[in-house]
Amino acid sequence: MEIDQLLVIGFIALFAAASGYFQLLKPSGAIAAFLTGISIWAGFGLKGLLLMGVFFLTSSLLSRYKSKVKEHLGELHEKGSARDWAQVAANGGTAAIAGLAHSISPDPVWIIVLAISIASANADTWASELGVLSRQQPLSIKSLKSVPRGTSGAISVLGTAASAAGSLLIALTGSYLFDEGAGWILSVFLFGVAGALLDTLLGAYIQAGFKCVRCNLFTEKLTHCTLPTKQVSGFTRINNDVVNFISCFTAAIMGMALYNIL
């Protein structure tokens, strides 16, 4: 193995370790981030790592942005801001698969799979982290009624705008890194937004939702008020991580299909 390759591997390991140290990732998340980074680097080199880095850094910073205002989300969401291995796999798993596929069988289609999966993850994360700061309560796309901020399957004007901005950032960055044109940018942007919208739909209709038997709070947690919660919607094994992975993967596959057709 050449010295420059060892340096890149060392950098990925250092980045993952630092993310764990600063509590951006849990220990299992740091290990998953290292493996994801290696897979992306194997297929796309430093350009792929930079694109994934844009997602990771912006999403991590946004998760800390106005954290005091977001404290109530701890009652709604199953997990905190420090990501574990499942959250890393949910957002970066499709990109890692694309990296391995491209390293085995190089094809430009894997670049658009990489970009769309990251655009989808970024769009969803920006929508979640900024949408909860909206002054107006979001609407459930299932009931069309106002629901608490941070509820899965809900939309707001601010969240939708943030979603579009997050997808566009990845599309523009990917275009610059991989020297792609306007049509490529538009495809990545639209499929990234579509992935975030699919995430919202799945969050509303199939993600498991629970209610506290003591305070009646609707939550993603399996326990609340020290008691087991009661499932009131969705499927038991479909949590937010599963929804995120399905959304990113599906958006990327749709983009891949369109690329092959055209």
One Martini backbone bead per residue (centre of mass of N, CA, C, O) as a GRO file, in nm:
protein
  262
    1MET     BB    1   0.096   0.036   0.023
    2GLU     BB    2   0.074   0.357  -0.016
    3ILE     BB    3   0.131   0.650   0.146
    4ASP     BB    4  -0.127   0.807   0.047
    5GLN     BB    5  -0.328   0.589   0.138
    6LEU     BB    6  -0.254   0.595   0.439
    7LEU     BB    7  -0.331   0.892   0.480
    8VAL     BB    8  -0.630   0.867   0.412
    9ILE     BB    9  -0.702   0.655   0.622
   10GLY     BB   10  -0.605   0.826   0.861
   11PHE     BB   11  -0.801   1.060   0.815
   12ILE     BB   12  -1.065   0.903   0.845
   13ALA     BB   13  -1.003   0.804   1.132
   14LEU     BB   14  -0.969   1.086   1.259
   15PHE     BB   15  -1.247   1.196   1.188
   16ALA     BB   16  -1.411   0.980   1.338
   17ALA     BB   17  -1.281   1.026   1.618
   18ALA     BB   18  -1.352   1.329   1.643
   19SER     BB   19  -1.659   1.288   1.624
   20GLY     BB   20  -1.669   1.127   1.887
   21TYR     BB   21  -1.534   1.331   2.080
   22PHE     BB   22  -1.760   1.565   1.994
   23GLN     BB   23  -2.044   1.409   1.980
   24LEU     BB   24  -2.147   1.343   1.679
   25LEU     BB   25  -2.063   1.048   1.756
   26LYS     BB   26  -2.081   0.741   1.826
   27PRO     BB   27  -1.886   0.475   1.839
   28SER     BB   28  -2.050   0.322   1.620
   29GLY     BB   29  -2.055   0.568   1.425
   30ALA     BB   30  -1.749   0.592   1.380
   31ILE     BB   31  -1.712   0.316   1.250
   32ALA     BB   32  -1.918   0.357   1.021
   33ALA     BB   33  -1.779   0.610   0.903
   34PHE     BB   34  -1.516   0.473   0.825
   35LEU     BB   35  -1.638   0.261   0.630
   36THR     BB   36  -1.779   0.463   0.448
   37GLY     BB   37  -1.529   0.625   0.366
   38ILE     BB   38  -1.374   0.393   0.236
   39SER     BB   39  -1.585   0.322   0.019
   40ILE     BB   40  -1.592   0.600  -0.120
   41TRP     BB   41  -1.288   0.623  -0.181
   42ALA     BB   42  -1.263   0.363  -0.355
   43GLY     BB   43  -1.461   0.492  -0.583
   44PHE     BB   44  -1.409   0.843  -0.563
   45GLY     BB   45  -1.228   0.950  -0.369
   46LEU     BB   46  -1.195   1.271  -0.259
   47LYS     BB   47  -1.458   1.370  -0.386
   48GLY     BB   48  -1.649   1.187  -0.225
   49LEU     BB   49  -1.561   1.283   0.055
   50LEU     BB   50  -1.639   1.580   0.019
   51LEU     BB   51  -1.940   1.535  -0.027
   52MET     BB   52  -1.990   1.393   0.243
   53GLY     BB   53  -1.872   1.621   0.419
   54VAL     BB   54  -2.090   1.831   0.365
   55PHE     BB   55  -2.313   1.676   0.500
   56PHE     BB   56  -2.191   1.622   0.780
   57LEU     BB   57  -2.123   1.914   0.866
   58THR     BB   58  -2.400   2.052   0.824
   59SER     BB   59  -2.571   1.855   0.997
   60SER     BB   60  -2.411   1.890   1.261
   61LEU     BB   61  -2.445   2.197   1.290
   62LEU     BB   62  -2.761   2.199   1.280
   63SER     BB   63  -2.801   2.020   1.536
   64ARG     BB   64  -2.669   2.264   1.716
   65TYR     BB   65  -2.865   2.463   1.627
   66LYS     BB   66  -3.053   2.575   1.860
   67SER     BB   67  -3.063   2.349   2.094
   68LYS     BB   68  -3.255   2.472   2.307
   69VAL     BB   69  -3.509   2.473   2.122
   70LYS     BB   70  -3.472   2.140   2.071
   71GLU     BB   71  -3.516   1.984   2.344
   72HIS     BB   72  -3.810   1.864   2.298
   73LEU     BB   73  -3.723   1.632   2.095
   74GLY     BB   74  -3.645   1.417   2.312
   75GLU     BB   75  -3.957   1.331   2.343
   76LEU     BB   76  -3.995   1.230   2.032
   77HIS     BB   77  -3.724   1.103   1.985
   78GLU     BB   78  -3.526   0.821   1.995
   79LYS     BB   79  -3.280   1.008   1.926
   80GLY     BB   80  -3.008   1.192   1.919
   81SER     BB   81  -2.750   1.385   1.777
   82ALA     BB   82  -2.582   1.144   1.819
   83ARG     BB   83  -2.465   0.913   1.598
   84ASP     BB   84  -2.515   0.600   1.501
   85TRP     BB   85  -2.479   0.334   1.293
   86ALA     BB   86  -2.769   0.347   1.178
   87GLN     BB   87  -2.763   0.647   1.090
   88VAL     BB   88  -2.521   0.622   0.903
   89ALA     BB   89  -2.643   0.401   0.720
   90ALA     BB   90  -2.901   0.554   0.636
   91ASN     BB   91  -2.730   0.803   0.497
   92GLY     BB   92  -2.454   0.624   0.378
   93GLY     BB   93  -2.511   0.340   0.250
   94THR     BB   94  -2.559   0.404  -0.052
   95ALA     BB   95  -2.285   0.542  -0.100
   96ALA     BB   96  -2.116   0.293  -0.025
   97ILE     BB   97  -2.226   0.108  -0.244
   98ALA     BB   98  -2.138   0.287  -0.481
   99GLY     BB   99  -1.835   0.272  -0.420
  100LEU     BB  100  -1.801  -0.033  -0.451
  101ALA     BB  101  -1.918  -0.055  -0.738
  102HIS     BB  102  -1.712   0.144  -0.875
  103SER     BB  103  -1.454  -0.023  -0.796
  104ILE     BB  104  -1.547  -0.277  -0.965
  105SER     BB  105  -1.756  -0.102  -1.179
  106PRO     BB  106  -1.703   0.144  -1.368
  107ASP     BB  107  -1.955   0.416  -1.362
  108PRO     BB  108  -2.129   0.709  -1.391
  109VAL     BB  109  -2.388   0.617  -1.235
  110TRP     BB  110  -2.255   0.613  -0.944
  111ILE     BB  111  -2.239   0.919  -0.909
  112ILE     BB  112  -2.548   0.973  -0.902
  113VAL     BB  113  -2.604   0.790  -0.664
  114LEU     BB  114  -2.434   0.938  -0.464
  115ALA     BB  115  -2.561   1.224  -0.490
  116ILE     BB  116  -2.861   1.155  -0.433
  117SER     BB  117  -2.829   1.025  -0.155
  118ILE     BB  118  -2.705   1.282  -0.025
  119ALA     BB  119  -2.927   1.483  -0.103
  120SER     BB  120  -3.152   1.341   0.053
  121ALA     BB  121  -3.020   1.351   0.333
  122ASN     BB  122  -2.984   1.660   0.339
  123ALA     BB  123  -3.276   1.743   0.297
  124ASP     BB  124  -3.389   1.601   0.549
  125THR     BB  125  -3.206   1.732   0.763
  126TRP     BB  126  -3.270   2.030   0.709
  127ALA     BB  127  -3.573   2.003   0.757
  128SER     BB  128  -3.552   1.906   1.052
  129GLU     BB  129  -3.355   2.132   1.178
  130LEU     BB  130  -3.532   2.389   1.062
  131GLY     BB  131  -3.840   2.327   1.081
  132VAL     BB  132  -3.856   2.343   1.404
  133LEU     BB  133  -3.821   2.677   1.382
  134SER     BB  134  -4.093   2.732   1.316
  135ARG     BB  135  -4.362   2.937   1.398
  136GLN     BB  136  -4.522   2.721   1.262
  137GLN     BB  137  -4.706   2.460   1.257
  138PRO     BB  138  -4.716   2.166   1.132
  139LEU     BB  139  -4.834   1.936   0.885
  140SER     BB  140  -4.999   1.659   0.838
  141ILE     BB  141  -5.015   1.448   0.555
  142LYS     BB  142  -5.248   1.267   0.675
  143SER     BB  143  -5.452   1.490   0.836
  144LEU     BB  144  -5.401   1.809   0.801
  145LYS     BB  145  -5.285   1.869   1.086
  146SER     BB  146  -5.166   1.996   1.354
  147VAL     BB  147  -4.835   1.950   1.484
  148PRO     BB  148  -4.569   1.896   1.639
  149ARG     BB  149  -4.262   1.974   1.637
  150GLY     BB  150  -4.090   1.692   1.487
  151THR     BB  151  -4.291   1.534   1.338
  152SER     BB  152  -4.340   1.271   1.163
  153GLY     BB  153  -4.499   1.354   0.860
  154ALA     BB  154  -4.427   1.664   0.840
  155ILE     BB  155  -4.493   2.007   0.726
  156SER     BB  156  -4.322   2.309   0.612
  157VAL     BB  157  -4.209   2.585   0.472
  158LEU     BB  158  -3.926   2.586   0.596
  159GLY     BB  159  -3.862   2.284   0.553
  160THR     BB  160  -3.893   2.285   0.242
  161ALA     BB  161  -3.676   2.498   0.185
  162ALA     BB  162  -3.445   2.343   0.324
  163SER     BB  163  -3.455   2.095   0.146
  164ALA     BB  164  -3.384   2.236  -0.121
  165ALA     BB  165  -3.112   2.355  -0.024
  166GLY     BB  166  -2.972   2.086   0.048
  167SER     BB  167  -2.987   1.961  -0.236
  168LEU     BB  168  -2.847   2.190  -0.396
  169LEU     BB  169  -2.572   2.181  -0.261
  170ILE     BB  170  -2.498   1.895  -0.361
  171ALA     BB  171  -2.536   1.942  -0.664
  172LEU     BB  172  -2.322   2.170  -0.690
  173THR     BB  173  -2.083   2.023  -0.565
  174GLY     BB  174  -2.085   1.776  -0.753
  175SER     BB  175  -2.046   1.934  -1.016
  176TYR     BB  176  -1.769   2.049  -0.942
  177LEU     BB  177  -1.613   1.783  -0.874
  178PHE     BB  178  -1.730   1.614  -1.154
  179ASP     BB  179  -1.796   1.788  -1.400
  180GLU     BB  180  -2.100   1.883  -1.432
  181GLY     BB  181  -2.405   1.973  -1.550
  182ALA     BB  182  -2.722   2.101  -1.547
  183GLY     BB  183  -2.877   1.832  -1.572
  184TRP     BB  184  -2.743   1.699  -1.329
  185ILE     BB  185  -2.827   1.901  -1.118
  186LEU     BB  186  -3.134   1.869  -1.153
  187SER     BB  187  -3.152   1.568  -1.088
  188VAL     BB  188  -3.031   1.573  -0.804
  189PHE     BB  189  -3.223   1.779  -0.684
  190LEU     BB  190  -3.499   1.636  -0.740
  191PHE     BB  191  -3.428   1.358  -0.607
  192GLY     BB  192  -3.363   1.473  -0.331
  193VAL     BB  193  -3.644   1.590  -0.275
  194ALA     BB  194  -3.796   1.323  -0.322
  195GLY     BB  195  -3.665   1.173  -0.085
  196ALA     BB  196  -3.774   1.361   0.137
  197LEU     BB  197  -4.073   1.316   0.069
  198LEU     BB  198  -4.071   1.012   0.114
  199ASP     BB  199  -3.993   1.029   0.410
  200THR     BB  200  -4.255   1.167   0.496
  201LEU     BB  201  -4.453   0.949   0.401
  202LEU     BB  202  -4.331   0.715   0.567
  203GLY     BB  203  -4.357   0.859   0.842
  204ALA     BB  204  -4.677   0.865   0.827
  205TYR     BB  205  -4.748   0.543   0.733
  206ILE     BB  206  -4.497   0.328   0.855
  207GLN     BB  207  -4.395   0.450   1.095
  208ALA     BB  208  -4.348   0.411   1.414
  209GLY     BB  209  -4.594   0.490   1.665
  210PHE     BB  210  -4.625   0.641   1.993
  211LYS     BB  211  -4.779   0.627   2.328
  212CYS     BB  212  -4.817   0.754   2.625
  213VAL     BB  213  -4.980   0.613   2.908
  214ARG     BB  214  -4.962   0.882   3.087
  215CYS     BB  215  -4.939   1.165   2.880
  216ASN     BB  216  -5.006   1.114   2.558
  217LEU     BB  217  -4.752   1.122   2.399
  218PHE     BB  218  -4.620   1.153   2.088
  219THR     BB  219  -4.377   0.898   1.986
  220GLU     BB  220  -4.065   0.707   1.920
  221LYS     BB  221  -4.061   0.580   2.184
  222LEU     BB  222  -4.063   0.289   2.396
  223THR     BB  223  -4.027   0.498   2.632
  224HIS     BB  224  -4.226   0.676   2.891
  225CYS     BB  225  -4.239   0.764   3.201
  226THR     BB  226  -4.103   0.470   3.264
  227LEU     BB  227  -4.286   0.352   3.029
  228PRO     BB  228  -4.431   0.172   2.808
  229THR     BB  229  -4.533   0.215   2.502
  230LYS     BB  230  -4.794   0.265   2.257
  231GLN     BB  231  -4.886   0.148   1.964
  232VAL     BB  232  -5.058   0.357   1.690
  233SER     BB  233  -4.851   0.322   1.439
  234GLY     BB  234  -4.747   0.138   1.204
  235PHE     BB  235  -4.439  -0.042   1.215
  236THR     BB  236  -4.239  -0.173   1.445
  237ARG     BB  237  -3.957  -0.196   1.254
  238ILE     BB  238  -4.020   0.108   1.160
  239ASN     BB  239  -3.796   0.342   1.171
  240ASN     BB  240  -3.615   0.619   1.096
  241ASP     BB  241  -3.376   0.465   0.970
  242VAL     BB  242  -3.535   0.302   0.763
  243VAL     BB  243  -3.662   0.542   0.618
  244ASN     BB  244  -3.399   0.678   0.530
  245PHE     BB  245  -3.287   0.448   0.358
  246ILE     BB  246  -3.521   0.410   0.161
  247SER     BB  247  -3.517   0.697   0.048
  248CYS     BB  248  -3.227   0.711  -0.060
  249PHE     BB  249  -3.235   0.453  -0.232
  250THR     BB  250  -3.481   0.517  -0.411
  251ALA     BB  251  -3.383   0.783  -0.534
  252ALA     BB  252  -3.125   0.660  -0.661
  253ILE     BB  253  -3.266   0.444  -0.839
  254MET     BB  254  -3.435   0.641  -1.004
  255GLY     BB  255  -3.190   0.795  -1.118
  256MET     BB  256  -3.058   0.549  -1.249
  257ALA     BB  257  -3.289   0.477  -1.443
  258LEU     BB  258  -3.294   0.745  -1.597
  259TYR     BB  259  -3.000   0.740  -1.692
  260ASN     BB  260  -3.031   0.472  -1.861
  261ILE     BB  261  -3.255   0.575  -2.051
  262LEU     BB  262  -3.089   0.846  -2.147
   0.00000   0.00000   0.00000
